[in-house]
Amino acid sequence: MRLVFIFIAALWAGAVTANEPRIQLLGDSLMSWNMLTGRSVPMVLSDQLGEKIINRSRTGAMFRAIARQYRPGNHEWVVLNGGGNDLWLGCGCTKCAARMAQIISPDGMTGELPELVSRIRANGARVLYVGYLRSPDFGSPIEHCRDDGDEMERRVALMAGRMDGVWLVSNKEVVPPGDKSFHAFDRIHPSPKGSRVIGKRIASAIRQLDKL
């Protein structure tokens, strides 16, 4: 009876069972955008790999909320992004250096992101951090965040290079200058085309890394 109670309690707490999909996805609107039309990044990823995934991403999520999306379990992969809302909205464009350092230090070894990744790795899953699309050089509200995005990704690359089982999927070079087709009307979020490109890049990375 005690074992049954523990099992039910684990399910209630959101723990993952052995029958759950092998990929769990966390993140913000980079992942969740285009969900209502069935063309979001996780939907593209699921279609590309021909398997179900657990999608916990939420539009508007700050990084601390993204860290709370994670549920330990029998996953092979955790795909995640995050930090963009903290730097664009959370720091008011005046304290981005301090907030970025809280998320990930300049050497990529400490902060909320490395702590989350270490927790995921301790549970056995490999990790893919997915970088953001860059602005299209066409009057985007996030144009001024480009340098912060580059620095964030530099730090993530350092983290990935120093931690076993962790990789970066960069989308830095995806958008050609002046090409608005990868972004939605707001020139911030991905268009269906942008989501498809990102989803396919993640799927390609997982296929390659599954062979290792």
Backbone torsions as a table, in degrees:
resi	resn	phi	psi	omega
1	MET	NA	-39.4	180.0
2	ARG	-62.8	-40.6	179.6
3	LEU	-64.8	-39.6	178.1
4	VAL	-63.1	-41.9	179.4
5	PHE	-63.0	-43.4	179.1
6	ILE	-62.8	-41.5	-179.8
7	PHE	-63.0	-44.6	-179.8
8	ILE	-65.9	-40.2	179.2
9	ALA	-62.7	-37.7	178.8
10	ALA	-65.2	-41.4	177.4
11	LEU	-64.4	-41.6	-179.8
12	TRP	-62.6	-34.5	-178.6
13	ALA	-79.4	-5.4	177.9
14	GLY	94.3	12.9	177.2
15	ALA	-68.0	158.3	-174.5
16	VAL	-100.9	136.7	178.6
17	THR	-92.2	171.2	-177.7
18	ALA	-65.0	-20.3	-177.4
19	ASN	-89.5	0.0	-179.7
20	GLU	-75.2	158.8	177.0
21	PRO	-56.5	156.8	-175.1
22	ARG	-83.1	-9.2	-178.0
23	ILE	-119.4	127.8	174.2
24	GLN	-115.2	134.2	-176.3
25	LEU	-118.8	130.5	-179.7
26	LEU	-122.0	155.7	174.5
27	GLY	154.0	-166.0	-177.9
28	ASP	-113.1	-150.3	-173.2
29	SER	-70.5	-15.4	171.8
30	LEU	-56.7	-37.3	-179.4
31	MET	-87.3	-42.0	-169.9
32	SER	-86.4	-15.7	-177.9
33	TRP	-62.9	146.0	-178.1
34	ASN	73.1	15.0	179.9
35	MET	-63.6	-41.2	-175.2
36	LEU	-65.9	-25.3	179.0
37	THR	-98.1	6.2	177.4
38	GLY	74.1	22.6	-175.1
39	ARG	-128.6	30.6	178.2
40	SER	-78.3	168.3	179.1
41	VAL	-56.8	-49.9	179.8
42	PRO	-62.5	-32.4	178.0
43	MET	-69.5	-39.9	176.0
44	VAL	-64.5	-43.6	179.6
45	LEU	-60.2	-45.6	178.4
46	SER	-59.7	-44.8	179.9
47	ASP	-65.4	-41.5	-178.2
48	GLN	-65.8	-38.6	-178.1
49	LEU	-89.8	-12.4	-180.0
50	GLY	68.4	35.6	-179.0
51	GLU	-150.7	156.0	177.5
52	LYS	-74.4	149.6	172.7
53	ILE	-131.6	160.3	174.6
54	ILE	-94.4	118.1	-179.5
55	ASN	-108.8	116.5	179.4
56	ARG	-114.0	7.5	-176.4
57	SER	-66.1	150.0	-179.8
58	ARG	-140.1	134.8	176.4
59	THR	-61.9	134.9	177.3
60	GLY	85.0	1.9	-175.2
61	ALA	-69.0	128.6	168.9
62	MET	-77.8	169.2	-172.8
63	PHE	-65.2	-37.0	-179.4
64	ARG	-63.7	-34.4	175.4
65	ALA	-68.8	-35.9	177.8
66	ILE	-64.7	-41.1	177.7
67	ALA	-60.4	-33.7	178.7
68	ARG	-75.9	-15.0	177.0
69	GLN	-68.6	-25.9	-173.4
70	TYR	-67.5	136.3	173.5
71	ARG	-125.0	120.9	177.8
72	PRO	-66.3	151.0	179.6
73	GLY	174.9	-161.1	-175.4
74	ASN	-90.3	51.5	179.9
75	HIS	-89.9	150.2	169.8
76	GLU	-91.2	-30.5	-175.5
77	TRP	-136.4	141.7	163.7
78	VAL	-122.2	120.3	178.1
79	VAL	-103.4	129.7	-177.2
80	LEU	-148.0	156.8	167.6
81	ASN	-137.7	175.5	176.7
82	GLY	154.5	162.5	179.8
83	GLY	110.6	-23.3	-176.5
84	GLY	-62.9	-42.5	180.0
85	ASN	-68.2	-33.8	177.4
86	ASP	-63.0	-41.2	-175.4
87	LEU	-82.2	-31.9	-178.3
88	TRP	-84.4	-42.7	-175.0
89	LEU	-108.3	-42.9	-170.1
90	GLY	-68.5	-29.3	-176.6
91	CYS	-106.4	2.1	176.3
92	GLY	59.8	24.5	178.2
93	CYS	61.2	19.7	179.2
94	THR	-123.7	-22.1	-177.1
95	LYS	-129.3	35.3	-174.6
96	CYS	-65.9	-35.1	-178.6
97	ALA	-62.5	-42.3	-179.7
98	ALA	-68.3	-42.7	-179.9
99	ARG	-67.9	-39.4	178.6
100	MET	-62.1	-40.1	179.4
101	ALA	-63.8	-31.5	175.8
102	GLN	-68.2	-37.1	179.4
103	ILE	-73.9	-47.5	179.9
104	ILE	-156.7	129.2	-176.6
105	SER	-71.0	163.4	-179.9
106	PRO	-56.2	-29.7	178.4
107	ASP	-90.2	1.2	176.0
108	GLY	75.9	10.7	-171.3
109	MET	-105.3	-21.0	-178.9
110	THR	-130.9	163.7	-179.8
111	GLY	121.1	178.2	-175.3
112	GLU	-63.9	-38.8	180.0
113	LEU	-68.5	-51.9	176.4
114	PRO	-58.8	-33.9	177.4
115	GLU	-64.6	-44.1	177.6
116	LEU	-63.0	-46.1	-178.8
117	VAL	-62.7	-40.7	177.6
118	SER	-62.0	-39.1	178.4
119	ARG	-65.4	-41.7	178.3
120	ILE	-64.6	-45.3	-179.2
121	ARG	-63.5	-35.9	178.8
122	ALA	-63.1	-25.2	177.6
123	ASN	-91.1	1.5	170.3
124	GLY	101.9	-11.0	-178.3
125	ALA	-84.2	146.6	170.1
126	ARG	-83.0	160.0	-170.8
127	VAL	-127.6	133.4	168.9
128	LEU	-116.6	118.3	170.9
129	TYR	-94.1	129.5	-175.7
130	VAL	-104.8	122.1	178.8
131	GLY	-77.1	163.4	-177.8
132	TYR	-82.4	153.6	165.3
133	LEU	-63.2	144.9	173.5
134	ARG	-87.6	159.6	-179.4
135	SER	-66.1	156.0	-174.5
136	PRO	-85.2	15.6	-177.3
137	ASP	55.9	42.2	-174.6
138	PHE	-146.7	59.3	176.4
139	GLY	67.3	31.8	-179.0
140	SER	-76.8	143.4	175.7
141	PRO	-63.7	-15.9	-179.3
142	ILE	-105.8	14.4	-178.9
143	GLU	-57.8	-40.5	-177.2
144	HIS	-71.9	-10.1	-179.8
145	CYS	-90.4	0.4	-174.0
146	ARG	-57.7	-47.2	-178.3
147	ASP	-64.1	-38.4	177.5
148	ASP	-64.9	-39.6	177.4
149	GLY	-62.5	-41.1	178.5
150	ASP	-64.0	-42.1	-179.4
151	GLU	-68.2	-40.6	177.2
152	MET	-59.1	-45.0	-178.4
153	GLU	-68.5	-34.3	176.1
154	ARG	-59.9	-43.0	-179.8
155	ARG	-67.4	-40.6	177.9
156	VAL	-62.9	-39.7	178.5
157	ALA	-61.7	-39.5	176.4
158	LEU	-62.9	-44.7	177.8
159	MET	-58.6	-47.7	-178.3
160	ALA	-63.4	-34.9	-179.4
161	GLY	-72.3	-19.8	-175.9
162	ARG	-107.3	-8.0	-179.1
163	MET	-115.7	128.2	179.3
164	ASP	-66.3	138.2	175.4
165	GLY	77.5	21.3	-179.0
166	VAL	-129.7	133.9	-178.7
167	TRP	-137.0	155.9	174.9
168	LEU	-108.5	129.7	169.5
169	VAL	-105.9	103.9	-177.3
170	SER	-85.9	141.6	172.7
171	ASN	-117.5	21.6	-174.9
172	LYS	-61.0	-37.6	-173.8
173	GLU	-101.8	10.4	-174.7
174	VAL	-70.3	-43.9	-172.1
175	VAL	-90.1	116.0	175.4
176	PRO	-68.2	147.6	179.1
177	PRO	-54.7	128.9	177.6
178	GLY	83.5	-2.6	-178.0
179	ASP	-90.9	109.7	-178.0
180	LYS	-88.0	-2.5	-171.7
181	SER	-72.9	-15.7	-178.9
182	PHE	-87.9	-7.4	-177.5
183	HIS	-117.6	154.0	173.6
184	ALA	-70.4	-179.5	-176.1
185	PHE	-58.8	-26.6	-177.9
186	ASP	-81.6	-6.9	-179.9
187	ARG	60.1	26.4	175.5
188	ILE	-120.3	-52.7	-175.6
189	HIS	-90.0	160.6	-179.4
190	PRO	-72.9	142.1	168.7
191	SER	-74.0	171.5	173.3
192	PRO	-53.4	-37.7	176.9
193	LYS	-63.0	-44.8	179.2
194	GLY	-62.6	-43.8	178.7
195	SER	-62.4	-38.2	-179.5
196	ARG	-66.4	-42.9	179.5
197	VAL	-62.2	-44.3	-179.7
198	ILE	-63.8	-47.3	179.6
199	GLY	-58.9	-40.5	179.2
200	LYS	-68.4	-35.0	178.7
201	ARG	-67.8	-39.5	177.0
202	ILE	-65.0	-45.8	179.9
203	ALA	-59.9	-42.4	179.4
204	SER	-62.0	-42.4	178.9
205	ALA	-62.3	-44.0	-179.2
206	ILE	-64.8	-41.9	177.5
207	ARG	-58.7	-45.3	-179.1
208	GLN	-66.2	-43.6	-176.6
209	LEU	-74.6	-25.1	175.6
210	ASP	-63.2	-23.6	-178.4
211	LYS	-80.4	-15.0	-176.6
212	LEU	-74.0	NA	NA
